[in-house]
Amino acid sequence: MSSTVQTTPRLLGFELTANRLRTWGIKSGLSILDQGLVSGAGFLLSFLLARWLNSEVYGAFAVAFATLLFLTGFHNVLLLEPMSVMGPARYSDRTSAYFAAQCRIHKLLGALLASALLLMALFMKLLGANHELVTATAASAFALPFFLMLWMVRRMAYMVHRPAVAGTASLVYFLLTLFGLFVLHARSALSPPTAFLLMGGAGLLSAVLPMRQLGLLGAETDEPIFSKACSWIAVAKENWNYGRWLVLSTALFSVAAQGQTYLAAGLLGLGAAGIFRAMQVPSLVMPQIVTGVGLLVLPSMSREFGLGRLSRMRREAVLASAFVTLIGLGYAAILALFAVPIEHVLYGGKYSSYVRLIPILGLVPVCTGLALGFSMAVRASQRPHIDLVANAVSAPVGLITAAVFIKLWGLNGAAFSLVAGFAVYAAVFCWSFRKMQART
């Protein structure tokens, strides 16, 4: 008698069973859909403002938005990142109490960041800065805590493997943003300040349902949040112990990612900053996909690390980076081939003189996609100092090239500088991942 041995197909060491493919396919699809909706809302906000406002007014929005992104980075590393890493490893048996503690931390951190924005707006007013920029910055202060609330509850949903909850919140946010934009435009009330207030209001309303679904509204927990094991103070200390390495890293990352916008505004005027932001809009879809895959794989990698399955974690890292990089390359090729019609559809030829910026800026998500899996692996391994190294190298590259390239080539130089900074960022993570593999 002869027997035939059936072997299960494998990819990077993972058995490709039908059940596993179906499960990961559904979760990946929901995660990408969730990020697509958030990206779609941001895309609509950016592109409609760029289309309906003049470049100088839109430039005020772009600079204020860059400042808001800078501060949201601190919320990410002091709350969202630690929750994604520590939560699955230490609090999977008491998520309600853990989430309640994180909500308390969010309120305090949100108030602190909003106060920083208000002080910044006051300082700009005293210096006689552009009125639109001052009012936009002040409005962003009121919007920030509520906008970040949406990001917090979405991250909580990913921690408990419920991407559908995050997707529902993102859908509500998308619809509210779309409706609000057209209402404000119809009433001739659309401006940078009202756009920021719309972001905050939509974030607050869209966070209510997932908070109820996750048991954060009026729910009774098995153990009080002020118990020694899960008090908000203890959780805040744990967040800080993890995130302190990333605070400086976040500031440096903002230099590489947002420095070009500030320098364009300072050297070429607010109108130039508005044009630069408008040309970034077509490539904004890809960073959200990168973020979506990261949200999906980080808790999984953290769990593998906690269980000591380092080889599985490393395979997930390689697979995630390869997957997102290939998507990014395909998307960059589309932007290069169809840059002119894309600009015409979005802006009706308003920025046709700057259409060459679109394919250049399309290379940035390719670099972030390449870094994704490797950066998630080092974070899951609780080595956030490597992120600091990557940003400490890429930030000076971004800042120096921005100052030089903008002087030489204007907005083209700003675009090349952005790509250069992120290319160095990806290279450092690739090198660090290889060194980490060699040691284990």
N, C-alpha and C positions, 0 to 999 in steps of 0.2 A: 504494500500500500504506500502511496505517496501523499503527502499532505502539503498544502500551500500555506505558507506563513503570510498573514496579512500584516502589513506594516502601516502605521499611521503616518501620513505626511508631516514633516516638521519644518519649521522656519525659525532659524536662530535658536534651536534647541526647544522650541515650544511645539507640542503636539497640536496639529491643526484638526481637531475633532469638529464635527458639525455643530455640536452644542457650544463649544468654545467660540467658534467663528460667529455663530448667531448672537451669542451674548455680547462679545466685544463689538460686533458690527452694530448692534442696537445701541450700546452705550456710546460708541464713537459717533454714530449718526446723531444721537440726541445731543451729545456734547458740541459737535460742530454746528448743529442747528441752533443750539442755545447761543453760541458765540456769533453765529451768523445774524441772529436777530439783534443782539447788542451792537454788532458791527454795522448792521443795516440802519439802526437808529442813529449811531454816530455818523455814518456816511450821509444820511439824509440831512442831519443837522449841519454838518460841515459844507456839503455841496449846495444846499438851498441857501444858506447864508452867503456863501461865495457867489452864488448866482444872483441873489436879490439885493445884496448890499454892495456899495462901492468898495474898492480894494483897500482904502485906508481904514474905513470902519471895520471891515472884515479883518484887517490886520490887527486892530485892537482886540478883537475876539481871539485871534490866533495867539497873541502874546499872553493874554489873560488865561487862555486855555492851557498853554504851555506851563504857566505857573501852577495852575490847578493840578496838572499831571505830575508836576514835581512833588507836590505835597501828598497826592494820593499814593506815591511810592512809599512814603513812610508808613501810611496805613497798611499797605501791603506787607511790608517786612516786619512790622510790629504786631500784626494781628492775623492777616490772611495766610501768609506763608507759615508761621508757626502752627496755626490751626491745622493746615493741611498736612504738616509733617508730624507734629506731636499728637494731634487728635486721634488718627487711626491707630497709632502705636500705643497710646496710654489711656484713652478715654472711650474706647469703642463700647464699653459696657455701661456708660453713664453719659450719653451724649446730651441729654436734655439739660443736666446740670452744667455741663461744660459749655454748651451754647449760651446758656443764661449768663454765665460768667463773661464770655466773650462779648455779649451784648452790652454789658456794663462797661467793659473796657472800650468798646466802640463809642459809646456816648462821651466818655472823657476825652478820648483821642480826637474824636470829631470836633468837639468844642475847642480843643487846643489848636487844631489845624485851621479851623474857621477864624479863630481870633488872630492867628498869624496873617491870614489873608486880609482881614480888616485893617490891621496895623500897616500892612504893606500898601493898601489903598490910601490910607491916611497919609503915609509918608510920601506917596507919589503926588497926592494933591498939594501937600506943602511945598513940593519941589516944582509945582506948576506943570505937571505932566499932562498929556492929552486927556481931555475930559472923557472921551469914550473909553479910554483905557482904564481910567480911575473907576468909573461907574461899573464897567464890566468886572473888574477885580473885586469890587465890593459885593456885587451880586453873586459872584462865584463863591464868596465866603458863606452866604446863606444857603447856597445849593449843595455845597460840598458834603456835609454830614448825611444828607438824605440820599444823595447820589451814591455815596459809599455804603449806605445801608443795603442797597440792592446788591452790590458786589459781595457784601458779607453773607447775606442769606443764600446767594447762589453758591458761594464757596462751601457753606455748611451743607447744602444739598449734595454737592460732589463728595464731601467727606463721608456721608452715609449712603453713597452710591444711589442717589435718586436724581439723576440728571434731568428727568422729566419735570421735577419741581422747579429746577433752575430754568428750564426751557419755558415753562408757563410764565414765570416772572419776566423773562426777557421778552416774551410775546406781548405781554401787557405794556411793558416799557416802550416797545417799538410802536404799538398802536397809539399810545398816549402821546408820544413824541411826534408822530406823523400828524395826528389830529391837531395838536397844539401849534405846530408850525404853520399849518394852513390857516388856522383861526387867527393867529397873530398877524400873518401876512395879509389876510383879507381885511383886517381892521387897521392896517398900516401901523402896527405896534411892534413889529419884529425888529429887534436890535440886539447887540451883544448882551446887555443886562437881562432882557426878557428871555433870551435864549438860555442863559444860565439858570434863571428861575424855573423855566420849563424843565430843564434837566433835573433839578432838585425835586420839583413836584411830581414828575413822572417816576423818579426813583423811589420816593416815599410811597406812592400809591401802589406801585408794582411789587413792593416788598411785603405788603400786608398779607396777601394770601399765602406765600411760601412760609412766612413766619408762623401762621396758624397751622399749616401742614407739618411743619417741623416741631410743633409743640411749644412755640415761644410766646404765644399769646394766651394768657390765662391758664396755662397748663400747670398741673401739680407734678413736681418731680419727686422721685423716690428719696433723694437726699437733698437737703437744702444747699443752696449755692454758697452759703457761707461756711460750709463744713471745711475742715482743714484740708481735705483731699481735693476740693474743687472750689475754693473761695476765689473770688475774682482777683484778689491781691496775689494769691499763689500762682494763678494762671498768668497774671500780668508779669510776674517775675520770670516765669518760664518763657513767656513770649520774648521778654527782653534778653534773657540769656541766649536765646537762639537768634533773635533779630538784631542784636547790637552789632554783630559783624556786618550786617547788611545796611545799617543806617548810612554809614559813610559810602558804602557801595551804591546805594540809591542816589545819593547826591552826585556821585561821580557819573552814574549812568545818565542822569538828567543832563549833565554837561555834554555828553556824547550825543544824546538824543534830541535835546531841545536847544542846545547852544547855538545851532545854526539859525533858528528862528529869532532869538534875541539879537544875534550879531547882524542878521539881515535887517531887522528893525532899526538897530542903532547905526549901521553903516549906510544903509540904502533907503531907510524910511519905513513907516508902518505899512504903506502900500505894498512894498516889496515883501514884507513878512506875510501879508495877506495872499499875495500871488504864490508864494512858496507853499503855504498851507493848502491852497486850492489845488496845486499840482500834486500834493501828497494824497489827496482824497482817493484817487483811483486805486492806490496801493493799500488803503486802509483795511480792505477785506482780509488780506493775508495775515496781518498781525493778530487778528481775532481768531483765526484758525489755529495759529501757533499757540495762542493762549488757551484755546479750547482743548487742544491735545495735551498741553501741559497740565491743565486742571484735572484731566482724566488720569494721566500717568503718575503724577506726583504722589497721591495717596497710595497707589498701587506699589510704587517703588519704595515708599517709606515702610510699607507693610513687609515687603520682601527683605528689606534691610533689617527690620526688627526681628524677623524670623531667621536671620542669618543666611538667607539664600542670595548671596552676592552675585553669583553667576547669572541667575535669572534677572536680577536688577540690571546688570550690565547689558544683557541681551535686549531688555526692554528699552534701554537708553539708545542703543544702536538702531533698533527698529524705529523708534519714535523720530530720531533725527533724520534717518533715511526717508521715511514717509513724508515728513513735512518739507524737507529740502526738495524732493521731487515735485511736490505740489507747487512749491514756491517758484521753481524753475519754469514750470509750465505756465504759471500765472504771469511771470516776468516776460516770457516770450509773447504772450497775448498782448500785454501792455505795449511791447515794442512794435508789434505788427499793426496794432489798431490805435495807436496814440492819438492820431488826428481825429478819427471819427469819435473816439471816446470823449475828447475835449469838446467836440461840437455838440454831442448829445448832452453832456453835462452843463456846458456853459454857453452854448450857441456861438462859439468863436470869440468870446470875451477875452480869453487868455491864449489865443492861437499863437501868439508870438513866443510863448513859453512852453509849447507842447513838448519840446525835446526833454524837458525835465521829467516827464512821466515815466519813460522807460528807465532813466537813471535811478529814480527813487524806487522803482519796482525791484531793484536789486537788494534793497535793505531787508525785506522779509526773507529773502533767500539766506542771508547771513544769520538772521535770528532763528530761522528754521534749522540750520545746520547746528547751531549751538544748543537747541532746545533739549534734546534727550540727554546730552552730556551735562548741561547745567542742572537739570532735574535730578540726575544721578548724584551729583556732588551735594546737592541740597538734601536729598533723601538720606545720604550718608552722614548728614549732620556736620558737613564741612563748609559752612557758608563763607568762611574766610577765602575760599577759592573764588567765589563771586566777587569779593572785594579786590582780589588780585586782577581779575579780568577787567573790572571797571577802572582800576587804578592805571592800567596800561592803555585801555581804549579811550578814556576821557581826555588825557592830554593830546592824543592823536586827533580826536575829534575837534578839540578846541583850537589847537595850533593850525590844523589844516583849514578849519573854517575861517580863521582870521586871515590866513594867507590866500586861500583859494577865492574867497569872496572879493578880496582886493583885486585879484587877477582876473577872475572870470564872472563876477557878479553872482547871480542866483545859480548859474551852472556850477560855480565853485562851491556853493552851499550844499548842493545835491551830492557832488563828488565827495565832499567832506563827510557827509552823513554816511555814505556807503563805506568810506575808509574806516571810520570809527567802529562800525558794526562788523566789518570784516576782521579787524584786529580782535574784537570781542569774541567772535566765533573761533578764531585761531587759538586764543588762549584757553578756551574751554576744551577744544579738541586735544591740545597738548596736555592739559591737566588730567583729562580722562585717561589718556594713555599712560601717564605716570601713575595714576591711581590703580589701573589694571596691573601694572608691573609689580606693584607692592603687595597685591593680594592674590 
